[in-house]
């Protein structure tokens, strides 16, 4: 992660949720990012980006507030065939980070191929506010039903189809009807 502002903070949070331990290169970081660095014992290199800083990494996020610096980071990473996301130029990035909504075990990934990241962000907020927090409970019932019918059907494809139709499909349809998107 190159950058220490609000966008870098959001990206670092996402990387941590995904199980990554990002290193941060930035002369300064905001207070919330500093707290995350301390809490997670992340490496913070307290300076501006320098040539060859992408060496040894597989994924680079250029999140400085300087478009030229981000372009230099993107160019260096691209030449080295690394995954690079330039937050100031999504079209030139070779990967995009989706907005994620988590209602375990359900995970929604929302993306616009980097073309309208603000829309992805707003959709994420919409779904976070709209989806019931306890979706996981209903999903557990669906999971248990699926496991049971697979065990009962064994290798009998016709029985499996019948059980899906008579038992699993009604649970899933009920789940979809009860998801509170847009309901007040």
Secondary structure, 3 states (H helix, E strand, C coil): CECCCHHHHHHHHHHHHCCCCCCEECCCCCHHHHHHHHHHCCCEECCCCCCCCCCCCCEEEECCCCHHHHHHHHHHHHHCCCEEEECCCHHHCCCCCCEEEEECCEEEEECCCCCCHHHHHHHHHHHHHHCCCCHHHHHHHHHHHHHHHHHHHCCCHHHHHHHHHHHHHHHHHHHHHHCCCCCC
